[in-house]
Amino acid sequence: MLNLAQDTDGFIHMSRHLPRKMSIAITFIDGSRSEFSGARLNELYDQALAAYRLGNNLDAKGFDRSPVKIHRRDGVGLVPVSPDMAR
């Protein structure tokens, strides 16, 4: 099991997809703790990435969604989470 902590802005640091069946425990800033599956966090990561791409018009500028070489500057590293998102 992987343990992550939410930062003061409500995000966790996540720069890539996690294994779908992995269990991830997130400790929130209020002290509560929830368990997420890797599949659920991957969904949240994809939503954050889509919002980032939309906000920066990356699709309109012609950037590929999945280029051969991944450049970290074209992605997200912070994913917003809350206890009710665990499903």
HTML snippet that shows the backbone in 3Dmol.js (N, CA, C, O; Angstrom):
<script src="https://3Dmol.org/build/3Dmol-min.js"></script>
<div id="view" style="width:600px;height:400px;position:relative"></div>
<script>
const pdb = `
ATOM      1  N   MET A   1       0.844  -1.173   0.000  1.00  0.00           N
ATOM      2  CA  MET A   1       0.000   0.000   0.000  1.00  0.00           C
ATOM      3  C   MET A   1       0.889   1.235   0.000  1.00  0.00           C
ATOM      4  O   MET A   1       1.892   1.296   0.711  1.00  0.00           O
ATOM      5  N   LEU A   2       0.514   2.197  -0.792  1.00  0.00           N
ATOM      6  CA  LEU A   2       1.220   3.464  -0.899  1.00  0.00           C
ATOM      7  C   LEU A   2       0.505   4.487  -0.026  1.00  0.00           C
ATOM      8  O   LEU A   2      -0.724   4.562  -0.042  1.00  0.00           O
ATOM      9  N   ASN A   3       1.257   5.271   0.731  1.00  0.00           N
ATOM     10  CA  ASN A   3       0.677   6.314   1.575  1.00  0.00           C
ATOM     11  C   ASN A   3       1.036   7.675   1.012  1.00  0.00           C
ATOM     12  O   ASN A   3       2.212   7.970   0.800  1.00  0.00           O
ATOM     13  N   LEU A   4       0.033   8.509   0.768  1.00  0.00           N
ATOM     14  CA  LEU A   4       0.236   9.861   0.267  1.00  0.00           C
ATOM     15  C   LEU A   4      -0.405  10.851   1.232  1.00  0.00           C
ATOM     16  O   LEU A   4      -1.319  10.499   1.978  1.00  0.00           O
ATOM     17  N   ALA A   5       0.074  12.075   1.213  1.00  0.00           N
ATOM     18  CA  ALA A   5      -0.487  13.125   2.058  1.00  0.00           C
ATOM     19  C   ALA A   5      -0.954  14.277   1.177  1.00  0.00           C
ATOM     20  O   ALA A   5      -0.269  14.676   0.235  1.00  0.00           O
ATOM     21  N   GLN A   6      -2.125  14.799   1.499  1.00  0.00           N
ATOM     22  CA  GLN A   6      -2.669  15.946   0.782  1.00  0.00           C
ATOM     23  C   GLN A   6      -1.920  17.194   1.247  1.00  0.00           C
ATOM     24  O   GLN A   6      -1.658  17.351   2.439  1.00  0.00           O
ATOM     25  N   ASP A   7      -1.576  18.083   0.312  1.00  0.00           N
ATOM     26  CA  ASP A   7      -0.916  19.324   0.709  1.00  0.00           C
ATOM     27  C   ASP A   7      -1.959  20.346   1.163  1.00  0.00           C
ATOM     28  O   ASP A   7      -3.160  20.086   1.094  1.00  0.00           O
ATOM     29  N   THR A   8      -1.501  21.492   1.621  1.00  0.00           N
ATOM     30  CA  THR A   8      -2.409  22.497   2.182  1.00  0.00           C
ATOM     31  C   THR A   8      -3.357  23.094   1.153  1.00  0.00           C
ATOM     32  O   THR A   8      -4.363  23.698   1.523  1.00  0.00           O
ATOM     33  N   ASP A   9      -3.056  22.938  -0.129  1.00  0.00           N
ATOM     34  CA  ASP A   9      -3.933  23.454  -1.185  1.00  0.00           C
ATOM     35  C   ASP A   9      -4.954  22.421  -1.653  1.00  0.00           C
ATOM     36  O   ASP A   9      -5.769  22.721  -2.526  1.00  0.00           O
ATOM     37  N   GLY A  10      -4.926  21.210  -1.092  1.00  0.00           N
ATOM     38  CA  GLY A  10      -5.899  20.183  -1.443  1.00  0.00           C
ATOM     39  C   GLY A  10      -5.469  19.242  -2.553  1.00  0.00           C
ATOM     40  O   GLY A  10      -6.312  18.590  -3.168  1.00  0.00           O
ATOM     41  N   PHE A  11      -4.174  19.161  -2.820  1.00  0.00           N
ATOM     42  CA  PHE A  11      -3.661  18.331  -3.910  1.00  0.00           C
ATOM     43  C   PHE A  11      -2.774  17.210  -3.373  1.00  0.00           C
ATOM     44  O   PHE A  11      -2.253  17.282  -2.260  1.00  0.00           O
ATOM     45  N   ILE A  12      -2.619  16.173  -4.197  1.00  0.00           N
ATOM     46  CA  ILE A  12      -1.567  15.185  -3.972  1.00  0.00           C
ATOM     47  C   ILE A  12      -0.612  15.293  -5.152  1.00  0.00           C
ATOM     48  O   ILE A  12      -1.009  15.716  -6.238  1.00  0.00           O
ATOM     49  N   HIS A  13       0.622  14.920  -4.948  1.00  0.00           N
ATOM     50  CA  HIS A  13       1.613  14.952  -6.024  1.00  0.00           C
ATOM     51  C   HIS A  13       1.588  13.611  -6.741  1.00  0.00           C
ATOM     52  O   HIS A  13       1.799  12.559  -6.137  1.00  0.00           O
ATOM     53  N   MET A  14       1.328  13.671  -8.031  1.00  0.00           N
ATOM     54  CA  MET A  14       1.207  12.453  -8.834  1.00  0.00           C
ATOM     55  C   MET A  14       1.613  12.805 -10.257  1.00  0.00           C
ATOM     56  O   MET A  14       0.935  13.599 -10.909  1.00  0.00           O
ATOM     57  N   SER A  15       2.697  12.237 -10.747  1.00  0.00           N
ATOM     58  CA  SER A  15       3.187  12.604 -12.076  1.00  0.00           C
ATOM     59  C   SER A  15       2.954  11.522 -13.125  1.00  0.00           C
ATOM     60  O   SER A  15       3.342  11.684 -14.282  1.00  0.00           O
ATOM     61  N   ARG A  16       2.321  10.418 -12.725  1.00  0.00           N
ATOM     62  CA  ARG A  16       2.107   9.318 -13.671  1.00  0.00           C
ATOM     63  C   ARG A  16       0.960   8.452 -13.171  1.00  0.00           C
ATOM     64  O   ARG A  16       0.488   8.605 -12.044  1.00  0.00           O
ATOM     65  N   HIS A  17       0.523   7.542 -14.032  1.00  0.00           N
ATOM     66  CA  HIS A  17      -0.497   6.578 -13.623  1.00  0.00           C
ATOM     67  C   HIS A  17       0.102   5.562 -12.658  1.00  0.00           C
ATOM     68  O   HIS A  17       1.287   5.237 -12.725  1.00  0.00           O
ATOM     69  N   LEU A  18      -0.730   5.078 -11.774  1.00  0.00           N
ATOM     70  CA  LEU A  18      -0.345   4.043 -10.824  1.00  0.00           C
ATOM     71  C   LEU A  18      -0.958   2.715 -11.270  1.00  0.00           C
ATOM     72  O   LEU A  18      -1.904   2.720 -12.057  1.00  0.00           O
ATOM     73  N   PRO A  19      -0.449   1.586 -10.793  1.00  0.00           N
ATOM     74  CA  PRO A  19      -1.086   0.305 -11.126  1.00  0.00           C
ATOM     75  C   PRO A  19      -2.554   0.309 -10.700  1.00  0.00           C
ATOM     76  O   PRO A  19      -2.884   0.757  -9.602  1.00  0.00           O
ATOM     77  N   ARG A  20      -3.425  -0.187 -11.562  1.00  0.00           N
ATOM     78  CA  ARG A  20      -4.871  -0.105 -11.345  1.00  0.00           C
ATOM     79  C   ARG A  20      -5.336  -0.780 -10.055  1.00  0.00           C
ATOM     80  O   ARG A  20      -6.254  -0.283  -9.402  1.00  0.00           O
ATOM     81  N   LYS A  21      -4.732  -1.880  -9.685  1.00  0.00           N
ATOM     82  CA  LYS A  21      -5.195  -2.634  -8.518  1.00  0.00           C
ATOM     83  C   LYS A  21      -4.481  -2.254  -7.229  1.00  0.00           C
ATOM     84  O   LYS A  21      -4.751  -2.841  -6.181  1.00  0.00           O
ATOM     85  N   MET A  22      -3.589  -1.296  -7.285  1.00  0.00           N
ATOM     86  CA  MET A  22      -2.848  -0.874  -6.105  1.00  0.00           C
ATOM     87  C   MET A  22      -3.768  -0.124  -5.144  1.00  0.00           C
ATOM     88  O   MET A  22      -4.667   0.596  -5.577  1.00  0.00           O
ATOM     89  N   SER A  23      -3.547  -0.288  -3.857  1.00  0.00           N
ATOM     90  CA  SER A  23      -4.287   0.467  -2.841  1.00  0.00           C
ATOM     91  C   SER A  23      -3.439   1.648  -2.401  1.00  0.00           C
ATOM     92  O   SER A  23      -2.254   1.500  -2.102  1.00  0.00           O
ATOM     93  N   ILE A  24      -4.056   2.819  -2.366  1.00  0.00           N
ATOM     94  CA  ILE A  24      -3.355   4.033  -1.978  1.00  0.00           C
ATOM     95  C   ILE A  24      -4.132   4.678  -0.843  1.00  0.00           C
ATOM     96  O   ILE A  24      -5.323   4.956  -0.983  1.00  0.00           O
ATOM     97  N   ALA A  25      -3.471   4.917   0.272  1.00  0.00           N
ATOM     98  CA  ALA A  25      -4.094   5.594   1.406  1.00  0.00           C
ATOM     99  C   ALA A  25      -3.680   7.057   1.358  1.00  0.00           C
ATOM    100  O   ALA A  25      -2.495   7.372   1.254  1.00  0.00           O
ATOM    101  N   ILE A  26      -4.661   7.945   1.434  1.00  0.00           N
ATOM    102  CA  ILE A  26      -4.377   9.379   1.413  1.00  0.00           C
ATOM    103  C   ILE A  26      -4.776   9.973   2.754  1.00  0.00           C
ATOM    104  O   ILE A  26      -5.906   9.802   3.212  1.00  0.00           O
ATOM    105  N   THR A  27      -3.834  10.674   3.378  1.00  0.00           N
ATOM    106  CA  THR A  27      -4.106  11.388   4.612  1.00  0.00           C
ATOM    107  C   THR A  27      -4.400  12.833   4.241  1.00  0.00           C
ATOM    108  O   THR A  27      -3.575  13.505   3.622  1.00  0.00           O
ATOM    109  N   PHE A  28      -5.584  13.306   4.625  1.00  0.00           N
ATOM    110  CA  PHE A  28      -6.020  14.650   4.272  1.00  0.00           C
ATOM    111  C   PHE A  28      -5.593  15.650   5.338  1.00  0.00           C
ATOM    112  O   PHE A  28      -5.227  15.266   6.449  1.00  0.00           O
ATOM    113  N   ILE A  29      -5.642  16.935   4.995  1.00  0.00           N
ATOM    114  CA  ILE A  29      -5.147  17.963   5.906  1.00  0.00           C
ATOM    115  C   ILE A  29      -5.969  18.056   7.186  1.00  0.00           C
ATOM    116  O   ILE A  29      -5.480  18.570   8.192  1.00  0.00           O
ATOM    117  N   ASP A  30      -7.214  17.566   7.166  1.00  0.00           N
ATOM    118  CA  ASP A  30      -8.031  17.588   8.385  1.00  0.00           C
ATOM    119  C   ASP A  30      -7.758  16.382   9.285  1.00  0.00           C
ATOM    120  O   ASP A  30      -8.381  16.241  10.337  1.00  0.00           O
ATOM    121  N   GLY A  31      -6.833  15.517   8.881  1.00  0.00           N
ATOM    122  CA  GLY A  31      -6.465  14.354   9.672  1.00  0.00           C
ATOM    123  C   GLY A  31      -7.187  13.079   9.278  1.00  0.00           C
ATOM    124  O   GLY A  31      -6.795  11.995   9.712  1.00  0.00           O
ATOM    125  N   SER A  32      -8.231  13.180   8.467  1.00  0.00           N
ATOM    126  CA  SER A  32      -8.948  11.979   8.037  1.00  0.00           C
ATOM    127  C   SER A  32      -8.101  11.219   7.019  1.00  0.00           C
ATOM    128  O   SER A  32      -7.134  11.744   6.467  1.00  0.00           O
ATOM    129  N   ARG A  33      -8.493   9.977   6.789  1.00  0.00           N
ATOM    130  CA  ARG A  33      -7.722   9.119   5.895  1.00  0.00           C
ATOM    131  C   ARG A  33      -8.699   8.303   5.065  1.00  0.00           C
ATOM    132  O   ARG A  33      -9.663   7.757   5.602  1.00  0.00           O
ATOM    133  N   SER A  34      -8.463   8.213   3.770  1.00  0.00           N
ATOM    134  CA  SER A  34      -9.304   7.416   2.872  1.00  0.00           C
ATOM    135  C   SER A  34      -8.419   6.549   2.003  1.00  0.00           C
ATOM    136  O   SER A  34      -7.265   6.877   1.725  1.00  0.00           O
ATOM    137  N   GLU A  35      -8.992   5.432   1.581  1.00  0.00           N
ATOM    138  CA  GLU A  35      -8.262   4.512   0.719  1.00  0.00           C
ATOM    139  C   GLU A  35      -8.828   4.600  -0.696  1.00  0.00           C
ATOM    140  O   GLU A  35     -10.040   4.523  -0.892  1.00  0.00           O
ATOM    141  N   PHE A  36      -7.955   4.759  -1.664  1.00  0.00           N
ATOM    142  CA  PHE A  36      -8.306   4.861  -3.071  1.00  0.00           C
ATOM    143  C   PHE A  36      -7.693   3.684  -3.812  1.00  0.00           C
ATOM    144  O   PHE A  36      -6.675   3.138  -3.388  1.00  0.00           O
ATOM    145  N   SER A  37      -8.308   3.296  -4.910  1.00  0.00           N
ATOM    146  CA  SER A  37      -7.684   2.303  -5.789  1.00  0.00           C
ATOM    147  C   SER A  37      -6.814   3.053  -6.794  1.00  0.00           C
ATOM    148  O   SER A  37      -7.013   4.244  -7.031  1.00  0.00           O
ATOM    149  N   GLY A  38      -5.869   2.362  -7.368  1.00  0.00           N
ATOM    150  CA  GLY A  38      -5.043   2.972  -8.401  1.00  0.00           C
ATOM    151  C   GLY A  38      -5.884   3.408  -9.585  1.00  0.00           C
ATOM    152  O   GLY A  38      -5.618   4.446 -10.191  1.00  0.00           O
ATOM    153  N   ALA A  39      -6.907   2.614  -9.920  1.00  0.00           N
ATOM    154  CA  ALA A  39      -7.788   2.956 -11.040  1.00  0.00           C
ATOM    155  C   ALA A  39      -8.496   4.280 -10.786  1.00  0.00           C
ATOM    156  O   ALA A  39      -8.608   5.102 -11.695  1.00  0.00           O
ATOM    157  N   ARG A  40      -8.980   4.500  -9.555  1.00  0.00           N
ATOM    158  CA  ARG A  40      -9.693   5.745  -9.235  1.00  0.00           C
ATOM    159  C   ARG A  40      -8.740   6.936  -9.296  1.00  0.00           C
ATOM    160  O   ARG A  40      -9.099   7.981  -9.838  1.00  0.00           O
ATOM    161  N   LEU A  41      -7.543   6.798  -8.754  1.00  0.00           N
ATOM    162  CA  LEU A  41      -6.589   7.908  -8.822  1.00  0.00           C
ATOM    163  C   LEU A  41      -6.164   8.184 -10.255  1.00  0.00           C
ATOM    164  O   LEU A  41      -5.914   9.336 -10.610  1.00  0.00           O
ATOM    165  N   ASN A  42      -6.079   7.152 -11.084  1.00  0.00           N
ATOM    166  CA  ASN A  42      -5.765   7.362 -12.497  1.00  0.00           C
ATOM    167  C   ASN A  42      -6.866   8.168 -13.177  1.00  0.00           C
ATOM    168  O   ASN A  42      -6.575   9.022 -14.014  1.00  0.00           O
ATOM    169  N   GLU A  43      -8.137   7.907 -12.827  1.00  0.00           N
ATOM    170  CA  GLU A  43      -9.251   8.698 -13.368  1.00  0.00           C
ATOM    171  C   GLU A  43      -9.120  10.157 -12.953  1.00  0.00           C
ATOM    172  O   GLU A  43      -9.293  11.058 -13.774  1.00  0.00           O
ATOM    173  N   LEU A  44      -8.814  10.393 -11.673  1.00  0.00           N
ATOM    174  CA  LEU A  44      -8.661  11.766 -11.184  1.00  0.00           C
ATOM    175  C   LEU A  44      -7.477  12.456 -11.857  1.00  0.00           C
ATOM    176  O   LEU A  44      -7.546  13.646 -12.164  1.00  0.00           O
ATOM    177  N   TYR A  45      -6.395  11.717 -12.086  1.00  0.00           N
ATOM    178  CA  TYR A  45      -5.229  12.262 -12.779  1.00  0.00           C
ATOM    179  C   TYR A  45      -5.604  12.664 -14.207  1.00  0.00           C
ATOM    180  O   TYR A  45      -5.234  13.743 -14.671  1.00  0.00           O
ATOM    181  N   ASP A  46      -6.340  11.788 -14.900  1.00  0.00           N
ATOM    182  CA  ASP A  46      -6.756  12.084 -16.275  1.00  0.00           C
ATOM    183  C   ASP A  46      -7.663  13.310 -16.331  1.00  0.00           C
ATOM    184  O   ASP A  46      -7.566  14.106 -17.265  1.00  0.00           O
ATOM    185  N   GLN A  47      -8.549  13.472 -15.337  1.00  0.00           N
ATOM    186  CA  GLN A  47      -9.412  14.653 -15.283  1.00  0.00           C
ATOM    187  C   GLN A  47      -8.586  15.919 -15.063  1.00  0.00           C
ATOM    188  O   GLN A  47      -8.841  16.944 -15.695  1.00  0.00           O
ATOM    189  N   ALA A  48      -7.604  15.851 -14.173  1.00  0.00           N
ATOM    190  CA  ALA A  48      -6.740  17.006 -13.924  1.00  0.00           C
ATOM    191  C   ALA A  48      -5.923  17.347 -15.166  1.00  0.00           C
ATOM    192  O   ALA A  48      -5.731  18.521 -15.482  1.00  0.00           O
ATOM    193  N   LEU A  49      -5.444  16.328 -15.868  1.00  0.00           N
ATOM    194  CA  LEU A  49      -4.678  16.551 -17.092  1.00  0.00           C
ATOM    195  C   LEU A  49      -5.552  17.181 -18.172  1.00  0.00           C
ATOM    196  O   LEU A  49      -5.108  18.088 -18.876  1.00  0.00           O
ATOM    197  N   ALA A  50      -6.797  16.708 -18.308  1.00  0.00           N
ATOM    198  CA  ALA A  50      -7.712  17.279 -19.302  1.00  0.00           C
ATOM    199  C   ALA A  50      -8.014  18.740 -18.980  1.00  0.00           C
ATOM    200  O   ALA A  50      -8.062  19.573 -19.885  1.00  0.00           O
ATOM    201  N   ALA A  51      -8.218  19.060 -17.706  1.00  0.00           N
ATOM    202  CA  ALA A  51      -8.475  20.449 -17.312  1.00  0.00           C
ATOM    203  C   ALA A  51      -7.255  21.324 -17.590  1.00  0.00           C
ATOM    204  O   ALA A  51      -7.395  22.466 -18.029  1.00  0.00           O
ATOM    205  N   TYR A  52      -6.067  20.796 -17.337  1.00  0.00           N
ATOM    206  CA  TYR A  52      -4.831  21.525 -17.606  1.00  0.00           C
ATOM    207  C   TYR A  52      -4.683  21.796 -19.102  1.00  0.00           C
ATOM    208  O   TYR A  52      -4.361  22.912 -19.509  1.00  0.00           O
ATOM    209  N   ARG A  53      -4.920  20.769 -19.916  1.00  0.00           N
ATOM    210  CA  ARG A  53      -4.789  20.917 -21.372  1.00  0.00           C
ATOM    211  C   ARG A  53      -5.808  21.915 -21.908  1.00  0.00           C
ATOM    212  O   ARG A  53      -5.487  22.718 -22.784  1.00  0.00           O
ATOM    213  N   LEU A  54      -7.040  21.870 -21.388  1.00  0.00           N
ATOM    214  CA  LEU A  54      -8.076  22.794 -21.822  1.00  0.00           C
ATOM    215  C   LEU A  54      -7.721  24.222 -21.428  1.00  0.00           C
ATOM    216  O   LEU A  54      -7.864  25.145 -22.229  1.00  0.00           O
ATOM    217  N   GLY A  55      -7.262  24.401 -20.207  1.00  0.00           N
ATOM    218  CA  GLY A  55      -6.911  25.731 -19.719  1.00  0.00           C
ATOM    219  C   GLY A  55      -5.746  26.357 -20.452  1.00  0.00           C
ATOM    220  O   GLY A  55      -5.652  27.582 -20.528  1.00  0.00           O
ATOM    221  N   ASN A  56      -4.860  25.545 -20.991  1.00  0.00           N
ATOM    222  CA  ASN A  56      -3.687  26.055 -21.702  1.00  0.00           C
ATOM    223  C   ASN A  56      -3.790  25.903 -23.214  1.00  0.00           C
ATOM    224  O   ASN A  56      -2.823  26.158 -23.932  1.00  0.00           O
ATOM    225  N   ASN A  57      -4.966  25.486 -23.704  1.00  0.00           N
ATOM    226  CA  ASN A  57      -5.214  25.328 -25.142  1.00  0.00           C
ATOM    227  C   ASN A  57      -4.186  24.434 -25.826  1.00  0.00           C
ATOM    228  O   ASN A  57      -3.817  24.688 -26.972  1.00  0.00           O
ATOM    229  N   LEU A  58      -3.722  23.402 -25.147  1.00  0.00           N
ATOM    230  CA  LEU A  58      -2.697  22.535 -25.734  1.00  0.00           C
ATOM    231  C   LEU A  58      -3.228  21.750 -26.923  1.00  0.00           C
ATOM    232  O   LEU A  58      -2.500  21.530 -27.891  1.00  0.00           O
ATOM    233  N   ASP A  59      -4.493  21.321 -26.866  1.00  0.00           N
ATOM    234  CA  ASP A  59      -5.065  20.602 -28.008  1.00  0.00           C
ATOM    235  C   ASP A  59      -5.196  21.533 -29.207  1.00  0.00           C
ATOM    236  O   ASP A  59      -4.895  21.140 -30.333  1.00  0.00           O
ATOM    237  N   ALA A  60      -5.641  22.764 -28.972  1.00  0.00           N
ATOM    238  CA  ALA A  60      -5.813  23.727 -30.058  1.00  0.00           C
ATOM    239  C   ALA A  60      -4.468  24.107 -30.680  1.00  0.00           C
ATOM    240  O   ALA A  60      -4.401  24.448 -31.862  1.00  0.00           O
ATOM    241  N   LYS A  61      -3.411  24.049 -29.892  1.00  0.00           N
ATOM    242  CA  LYS A  61      -2.080  24.392 -30.392  1.00  0.00           C
ATOM    243  C   LYS A  61      -1.416  23.223 -31.117  1.00  0.00           C
ATOM    244  O   LYS A  61      -0.312  23.367 -31.643  1.00  0.00           O
ATOM    245  N   GLY A  62      -2.080  22.067 -31.147  1.00  0.00           N
ATOM    246  CA  GLY A  62      -1.559  20.933 -31.894  1.00  0.00           C
ATOM    247  C   GLY A  62      -0.695  19.966 -31.115  1.00  0.00           C
ATOM    248  O   GLY A  62      -0.056  19.103 -31.718  1.00  0.00           O
ATOM    249  N   PHE A  63      -0.651  20.075 -29.792  1.00  0.00           N
ATOM    250  CA  PHE A  63       0.131  19.127 -29.005  1.00  0.00           C
ATOM    251  C   PHE A  63      -0.585  17.786 -28.972  1.00  0.00           C
ATOM    252  O   PHE A  63      -1.799  17.728 -28.778  1.00  0.00           O
ATOM    253  N   ASP A  64       0.169  16.712 -29.161  1.00  0.00           N
ATOM    254  CA  ASP A  64      -0.403  15.369 -29.108  1.00  0.00           C
ATOM    255  C   ASP A  64      -0.784  15.021 -27.674  1.00  0.00           C
ATOM    256  O   ASP A  64      -0.145  15.468 -26.722  1.00  0.00           O
ATOM    257  N   ARG A  65      -1.829  14.221 -27.536  1.00  0.00           N
ATOM    258  CA  ARG A  65      -2.237  13.772 -26.200  1.00  0.00           C
ATOM    259  C   ARG A  65      -1.290  12.720 -25.642  1.00  0.00           C
ATOM    260  O   ARG A  65      -1.081  12.660 -24.431  1.00  0.00           O
ATOM    261  N   SER A  66      -0.726  11.908 -26.489  1.00  0.00           N
ATOM    262  CA  SER A  66       0.201  10.876 -26.010  1.00  0.00           C
ATOM    263  C   SER A  66       1.406  10.792 -26.940  1.00  0.00           C
ATOM    264  O   SER A  66       1.507   9.859 -27.737  1.00  0.00           O
ATOM    265  N   PRO A  67       2.311  11.748 -26.848  1.00  0.00           N
ATOM    266  CA  PRO A  67       3.486  11.726 -27.715  1.00  0.00           C
ATOM    267  C   PRO A  67       4.411  10.563 -27.360  1.00  0.00           C
ATOM    268  O   PRO A  67       4.320   9.986 -26.276  1.00  0.00           O
ATOM    269  N   VAL A  68       5.295  10.234 -28.286  1.00  0.00           N
ATOM    270  CA  VAL A  68       6.240   9.144 -28.069  1.00  0.00           C
ATOM    271  C   VAL A  68       7.118   9.446 -26.862  1.00  0.00           C
ATOM    272  O   VAL A  68       7.319   8.582 -26.009  1.00  0.00           O
ATOM    273  N   LYS A  69       7.636  10.651 -26.787  1.00  0.00           N
ATOM    274  CA  LYS A  69       8.430  11.065 -25.636  1.00  0.00           C
ATOM    275  C   LYS A  69       7.561  11.984 -24.777  1.00  0.00           C
ATOM    276  O   LYS A  69       7.000  12.965 -25.264  1.00  0.00           O
ATOM    277  N   ILE A  70       7.464  11.653 -23.525  1.00  0.00           N
ATOM    278  CA  ILE A  70       6.635  12.459 -22.624  1.00  0.00           C
ATOM    279  C   ILE A  70       7.494  13.550 -22.012  1.00  0.00           C
ATOM    280  O   ILE A  70       8.534  13.271 -21.416  1.00  0.00           O
ATOM    281  N   HIS A  71       7.061  14.780 -22.157  1.00  0.00           N
ATOM    282  CA  HIS A  71       7.752  15.924 -21.574  1.00  0.00           C
ATOM    283  C   HIS A  71       6.969  16.356 -20.347  1.00  0.00           C
ATOM    284  O   HIS A  71       5.804  16.736 -20.462  1.00  0.00           O
ATOM    285  N   ARG A  72       7.574  16.306 -19.199  1.00  0.00           N
ATOM    286  CA  ARG A  72       6.889  16.631 -17.954  1.00  0.00           C
ATOM    287  C   ARG A  72       6.346  18.057 -17.939  1.00  0.00           C
ATOM    288  O   ARG A  72       5.392  18.334 -17.211  1.00  0.00           O
ATOM    289  N   ARG A  73       6.919  18.960 -18.713  1.00  0.00           N
ATOM    290  CA  ARG A  73       6.427  20.334 -18.707  1.00  0.00           C
ATOM    291  C   ARG A  73       5.056  20.456 -19.376  1.00  0.00           C
ATOM    292  O   ARG A  73       4.376  21.469 -19.211  1.00  0.00           O
ATOM    293  N   ASP A  74       4.648  19.438 -20.125  1.00  0.00           N
ATOM    294  CA  ASP A  74       3.345  19.456 -20.779  1.00  0.00           C
ATOM    295  C   ASP A  74       2.298  18.671 -19.996  1.00  0.00           C
ATOM    296  O   ASP A  74       1.235  18.360 -20.534  1.00  0.00           O
ATOM    297  N   GLY A  75       2.577  18.348 -18.742  1.00  0.00           N
ATOM    298  CA  GLY A  75       1.657  17.542 -17.952  1.00  0.00           C
ATOM    299  C   GLY A  75       1.352  18.184 -16.618  1.00  0.00           C
ATOM    300  O   GLY A  75       1.691  19.341 -16.371  1.00  0.00           O
ATOM    301  N   VAL A  76       0.717  17.425 -15.776  1.00  0.00           N
ATOM    302  CA  VAL A  76       0.378  17.898 -14.442  1.00  0.00           C
ATOM    303  C   VAL A  76       1.118  17.057 -13.416  1.00  0.00           C
ATOM    304  O   VAL A  76       1.467  15.906 -13.678  1.00  0.00           O
ATOM    305  N   GLY A  77       1.349  17.624 -12.278  1.00  0.00           N
ATOM    306  CA  GLY A  77       1.972  16.905 -11.180  1.00  0.00           C
ATOM    307  C   GLY A  77       1.129  16.951  -9.930  1.00  0.00           C
ATOM    308  O   GLY A  77       1.415  16.257  -8.954  1.00  0.00           O
ATOM    309  N   LEU A  78       0.077  17.775  -9.952  1.00  0.00           N
ATOM    310  CA  LEU A  78      -0.792  17.936  -8.795  1.00  0.00           C
ATOM    311  C   LEU A  78      -2.202  17.505  -9.158  1.00  0.00           C
ATOM    312  O   LEU A  78      -2.737  17.911 -10.190  1.00  0.00           O
ATOM    313  N   VAL A  79      -2.799  16.685  -8.314  1.00  0.00           N
ATOM    314  CA  VAL A  79      -4.149  16.179  -8.553  1.00  0.00           C
ATOM    315  C   VAL A  79      -5.017  16.559  -7.359  1.00  0.00           C
ATOM    316  O   VAL A  79      -4.689  16.206  -6.227  1.00  0.00           O
ATOM    317  N   PRO A  80      -6.135  17.282  -7.595  1.00  0.00           N
ATOM    318  CA  PRO A  80      -7.009  17.636  -6.470  1.00  0.00           C
ATOM    319  C   PRO A  80      -7.752  16.406  -5.957  1.00  0.00           C
ATOM    320  O   PRO A  80      -8.273  15.617  -6.746  1.00  0.00           O
ATOM    321  N   VAL A  81      -7.799  16.244  -4.628  1.00  0.00           N
ATOM    322  CA  VAL A  81      -8.507  15.113  -4.020  1.00  0.00           C
ATOM    323  C   VAL A  81      -9.288  15.572  -2.798  1.00  0.00           C
ATOM    324  O   VAL A  81      -8.951  16.574  -2.169  1.00  0.00           O
ATOM    325  N   SER A  82     -10.330  14.829  -2.475  1.00  0.00           N
ATOM    326  CA  SER A  82     -11.086  15.028  -1.241  1.00  0.00           C
ATOM    327  C   SER A  82     -11.595  13.660  -0.795  1.00  0.00           C
ATOM    328  O   SER A  82     -11.677  12.745  -1.613  1.00  0.00           O
ATOM    329  N   PRO A  83     -11.940  13.499   0.483  1.00  0.00           N
ATOM    330  CA  PRO A  83     -12.366  12.183   0.974  1.00  0.00           C
ATOM    331  C   PRO A  83     -13.564  11.600   0.227  1.00  0.00           C
ATOM    332  O   PRO A  83     -13.666  10.380   0.104  1.00  0.00           O
ATOM    333  N   ASP A  84     -14.460  12.427  -0.267  1.00  0.00           N
ATOM    334  CA  ASP A  84     -15.650  11.912  -0.949  1.00  0.00           C
ATOM    335  C   ASP A  84     -15.362  11.408  -2.358  1.00  0.00           C
ATOM    336  O   ASP A  84     -16.261  10.864  -2.999  1.00  0.00           O
ATOM    337  N   MET A  85     -14.157  11.568  -2.853  1.00  0.00           N
ATOM    338  CA  MET A  85     -13.800  11.114  -4.197  1.00  0.00           C
ATOM    339  C   MET A  85     -13.379   9.652  -4.236  1.00  0.00           C
ATOM    340  O   MET A  85     -13.167   9.112  -5.321  1.00  0.00           O
ATOM    341  N   ALA A  86     -13.252   9.000  -3.100  1.00  0.00           N
ATOM    342  CA  ALA A  86     -12.729   7.629  -3.051  1.00  0.00           C
ATOM    343  C   ALA A  86     -13.649   6.617  -3.723  1.00  0.00           C
ATOM    344  O   ALA A  86     -13.166   5.615  -4.249  1.00  0.00           O
ATOM    345  N   ARG A  87     -14.945   6.847  -3.720  1.00  0.00           N
ATOM    346  CA  ARG A  87     -15.961   5.939  -4.284  1.00  0.00           C
ATOM    347  C   ARG A  87     -15.868   4.592  -3.684  1.00  0.00           C
ATOM    348  O   ARG A  87     -16.643   3.704  -4.038  1.00  0.00           O
TER     349      ARG A  87
END
`;
const viewer = $3Dmol.createViewer("view");
viewer.addModel(pdb, "pdb");
viewer.setStyle({}, {cartoon: {color: "spectrum"}});
viewer.zoomTo();
viewer.render();
</script>
